[in-house]
Amino acid sequence: MNVKQHKITMLGTGLIGMFYTKTLHDHRGADRVHTVYSRSAERASEFAKEWGIAKATDSMVEAINDPDTDIVVIGIPNHLHRQAIELAAAAGKAIFCTKPLAMNGIEALELLEIVEKAGVFHGYLEDLCYPPKTLKALESVKQGAIGQVTWTRAREAHPGPHSDWFWNPEQSGGGALIDMGCHCIEIGRNYIGKEVRPLEVMCWADTLVKPIKAEDNAIALIKYETGAISQVEVSWTFRGGMELKDEVAGTEGTIRIDHWLKTGFEMFSAGGTDEYVAEKAESDTGWVFPVGDEVHALGYQHMFTDMLDSLDEGKAPMESFYDGYIVNAIMDACYASAESKKWEPINLPLWRGGDSQVKKIGPKEYDQDHWLIKEEKMPDGKMKIILKVKATEEIIQKIT
């Protein structure tokens, strides 16, 4: 494949804009951010100088309609996504949008309809589906290494986000759930299978510590059509840095992944250096847990490679606006459940998953007369097998 050179409009100059720009400039090599937008003209100029960007502006319209760029990357507050997507779609630009796609499921579906009607490429920048560990784990699941997935758990916890707008639900759409739950939901959905329909949600969310009008902690259980459960845990009150971990249980195996903190890189410093350690790290003294290459560990490199290669090849990326819409719809059900304290259905007026009946999770057949309950090698080396007789439903055991 011949790698095309793309000139990019970057909307946003915060932490995410920095991560995105660094990745785009470093990884494929041919692509460059050509125009950068910030709500502050001064900040736009500073960012452009720091990253060698040709143009800087505080006009979103001017940035998106720059005739020299063919891609718009959206890394601005959630309440501004709609405006940016409408402008970019009207300009005929390819659009890569950060998570969450929208403020809610209804808006997300409308944004999907806008880009599809315009016929423009759309990519959903869900970076935590792209870390190398996750991609390897997903491939193992697809190859059947752990059997049929029964349960997933994704946890993201840290002391809270880095910009003021995150803490204002009028600008963000919610609290810790919409900020980080979107990551955890899509991680679980990838493991269980995107063709499997999510049905309903039970969610607890509360404001425990922070003086804000949104939840700073939440836990959700998402039930899928196969019977699988996806468990989501998020917190803005966790102390000690940032915790990112995934677990997947299947009928034939288990996967556990630590992305942050327990990465195999631990360092003790008595004096500290005042240097940056890692995203959300709270201290540079004592035991600290640096990350060798953050953009790689967090999935940004593989994410943008997928987006740009898919654009060049004329195919859909691994994560599109359709996926962002599904995630927003699941989060809507989470908020409804947190309010009602009941299981709430997930409203998906548009569903493009599997059309055929999905395989429900169920018992494994031992032979034509028995279901297998358990096999275990005993200390004496013999194998004990627990079975259920199909005809009588009697539980028996045999030793071989």
N, C-alpha and C positions, 0 to 999 in steps of 0.2 A: 504493500500500500504506500502510495506517495503521500507524505505528510504535507498538508496545505498550511500556509501561513495565515493566521487569523489576527485581525486587529480588533481589540475588544474595548467596549465601554464598560467601565467598572462603576457601579453605583454603590457608594459606601466606602468610608475610610476608617472604620473602626477596626476592632480585632479581626473580625471575619474578613473584611476587605483586605487587610494585611496578609492573612493566611492565603486567601485566594490569589492575590497578586504574586506573592512569593512563589506559590506553586506553579502558576501559569508561566512565569518568567524562567523558572529553573528546570522544569521537567521535560517538556517536549522540545523546548529550545526555539522553535520557530514562531510561537505565539507571543504576542505582546499586548499589554494594556496600553491603549493609545490615548484614551480619554478617561478622566476620572471625575466623578461628581461627588460633592459633599454639600450638605445644607449650609456649611460654612465655607465661604470663598477662601478664607485664610487657611483653613484645614486642607482644602482641596489643593491649594498651591504647595503647601508643605509636603503632602503626600506625593504629589507629582514629582517634586524635586528629589525626595527620598528614593523613589523607585524608578526614576528616569522615564517618566510618562510625558508624552508630548503636550497634551492639552489638559487643562483643569478648569472646572466651572462649578458654579452653585446653581445652575439651571438644569433641572432634570430633562426638560424638553430639548435643550441644546445638546446635552450629552448623548441622549438616545438617538437623536436625528443626525449625529455627526456622519457625513457621507463616507468617511474613511473607515468606519467600523462596520462589522457584519455580525457581531455577537454582543448581547447585553447581559452582563452578569449582575444579578440583584442581590445586594448584601446590605440592605437598609431596613429600618424598623418595619415590623409586620403590617402596620396600618397603611404603609406606603406601597406595598406590593402591588395592589390592584392598579393604582395609577401608573406605575412603571410598566406593568405587563400590558396594559391597554395601549400605552404609547409605543412600546417596542413591537407589539403585534401589528399595529397600524403602520409602523415603519418597515415591516417585513424582515425584522432581525430575528436571528436565533436567540432564544431566551433560556438562560440558566438561572433558576431562582433558589435562594437559600430556603432552609426550613424555618417554620412551617410555611406551607404554600400560601395560606390565607388565614384570616381571623376566625373562620368557622367553615363548616362543611358546605353550606349553601354558596358562600363566596368562592370556595375552592372549585366547586362544580362550574360555576359561571366563568372562572378564569380558564378552566380546561376547555370549555366551549369557545371562548374567545380565541385561544391559540389554535385550536383545531379548525375553526372557521377561517382564520387567517392563513392557515397552511404553513405555519412556521415551526421550526424545530423547538421542542421544549424539553428541558431537563430539570429534574428535581434534585437539588444538591444536598442529599442526605449522606453526609460523609461517613457516618458511623456504620453504614452498610458496606463500606469499601476498605477498611483496614485489611492488610495482608492476612492477619490471623482469621478474620471473619470470612474473607473470600475462600480461604483454604477450608474452613469449617463448613461453609455452605456447599462446597464441592463434595466434601465427604458425605454430607447429608444426602445430596442428590444421587450419589453413587450407592446409597443404601447402607453406609457403614454403621449407622446406629438404628437401622430399622425405621419404623414409622414414628414421627415425632409426636410425643404425647404432651410435652410441657416445655415451655421456654421461660427464662427469667432474664430480664435486662435491667440493670441498675445503673443510674447516673446520679451522683450526689457530690455537691461541693458547697462552698459558703455563699454562693449566689452569683448572678451574672455581673458583667463588667461595665455596663452602660445604664444610665438612668431610665431610659424608656422601657427596659425590660420589666421594671418594677411597677409600671403604670398599666393596668389592664386595658385602659382605653386605647393605648397604643400597641400593646402586645397581644391582647385577646385573652389573657389569663395570667397564670403564674408559672410555677415550676412545671406543671403538667404540660402546658403548651410549649414551654421553652425546651424541656428535655424529654417529656413523655413522647413527643413526636419521634425522637431517635429510637426510644425503647420499643415503641409500637411497631415501627417498620423493621427493626431487627428481628423481632419475633415473627412478624409476617413473612419475612424472607425464609426463615427456618421452617415454618409450618407449611409454607407454600402459597404463593400469591393466587393460585387457582382455587384455593380453599376460602370459602366465604366466612368472614367474621360475623357472628350472629348477635351477641349481646355482651354487656359489660356490667361488672360490679366494681364500684370505685369508692374509695375513701379519700377525701382531700380536706386539708385544714390549714389554717394559719396559726402556727404554733409559736413562732419566735419573732418574725419580722413585723414592723409596724406598717403593713401594707394592706391593700384591699383585694389581695389575691392569695391563693394557696401557696405556702412555702414547702409543703410536703404532700405527697400523694402516693397511693398504691392502687393499682387496678388489676383486675382479672378479666381477660378477654376470651370468650368462648368461641371456638371455630366449629365449622360444620362437621369436621371429622370427630369432634369431641375433645380435641386438643385445647389446652389452656395456655395463654400467654400472660405472664406475670410482669407487671411494670412497676418499678420503684424509682421515685425521684425525690430529691431533697435539695433545698436551698439553705439548709442549716447544718449540713455535715461539716465537721471540722477536721483539718489535717490534709487538705488538698482536694484533689478530684478523684473520685472513685468511678471507674468504668469497668463493668464486668458483665459477662453474658454466660448463661448456662442453658444447655439443651439436653433434654432427656428423651430417649427413644425406646422402642420396644427391644432393641438389641444393643444399646450403648448409651454413652453420656459424653458430652463435651463441656469443658469449662474454660473460659477465656478471661484473663485479666489484661486490660489495655493500659491502665494507668496505675500508679503507686507500686504494685507488685509486678514490675516489668523485668526484674533481674538486675537492675542498676540501682544500687543503694550506696549512699555516701554519707559519712559523718563529718561535720565541720564544727569545731568549737568556736571559731571566730567569725565565720560568715564572710561574704565577699560583696554584698549588696548587688550581686548579679542575678539576672533572671534565672530561675530554676526550671519551672515548667508551668503550663497553664493552670491557674487556680492554686498554685503552691502558696502556703501561708507563711513559710519561714525559709531563711537561707542558712540557719544554724541547726545543730543537732543532726539527727538522721533525716536526710532529704532524699528524694527519689527523682533525679533528673531523667529527662527523656532525650535520647540521642538525636532523633529527628522527628519533631512533632508533626510536621505536615505529612510525613510518611506514616507514622504510627496512628494518626487520626483518620487516615484514608483519603486525604485530599489529592495525593498524586494519582492513585488509581481512579478516583472519582473523575477528575478532569481528563485523564486519558480516555476513560470510557465516554465521557460527553463529547470530546473533540473527535475521537475516532469514529463514534457513531454518526456525528454530524457529517464528517468527511465521506463516510460510507453510505449515507442515506438510510440509516436504520434507526430504530428506537433505542435509547440508552437503557441500562438496567433500571434506572429510576426516572420516571417521567412525571408530568403534572397529574396523570391519572393516579399514580401512587400517592402523590401529595394530597389529592382529593380523598382517597380512601382513609389516609391517616387523619385528616381533619374531621372526617365523619365519625371515626372511632373516638376521637377526642371529644366531640360533641356529646356522644353517648356517655363518656366518662364524667363529664361535667353534670349531665342530667342525673346520673346515678349518684354522684356525690351529694346532690341536692335531695333526691328522693329516698336515698338509702335503700334502694332496691336494684335488682337486675334491670337494665334498660336495653331495649333493642337498638341495633345500629342501623340507622336510616341510610340506605344506599339506593337512591333512585336510578343511578347508573351503575351496572355491574357487568364487568367484562371478564370475569373469572371463568372457571370451568363450567361448561354447559352440561356435561354428563354427571351422573351421580358419583360423588366422591366416596372413596373407601373409608368407612368408619373404622376407628380404632377398635380392635377386638382381640379375642384370644387366638393363640397359635395352635394349630392342629398338630398333635403328636402322631396319630395314625387315624384311620377311618373310624375308629371306635372311641378315641380319647382326645380330650383337650389337654395341652401341656400347661401346668401351673408353674412348675419350677424344676430345674436341674441343679444339683450341687454335689461337688466332689467332697467326700468326707475325709477325716484325718487318716483313715485306714486305706485310702486310695480308691475305695469303691464309689460308684456314682448312685446317688439317691434321686429318684425321679418322682415328683408328685403329679398325679394325673386326675382328671375328672372324667368319669364314664359318661359318654354322651347319652346313652339310652336311659340310665337310671339317675344321673347327676350325682352319683356317689363319688366321694373323694378317696383315692387310694394311693398307695405308694409302692414302688418297686425298686429293688437294689440290683445293680449290675456290676 
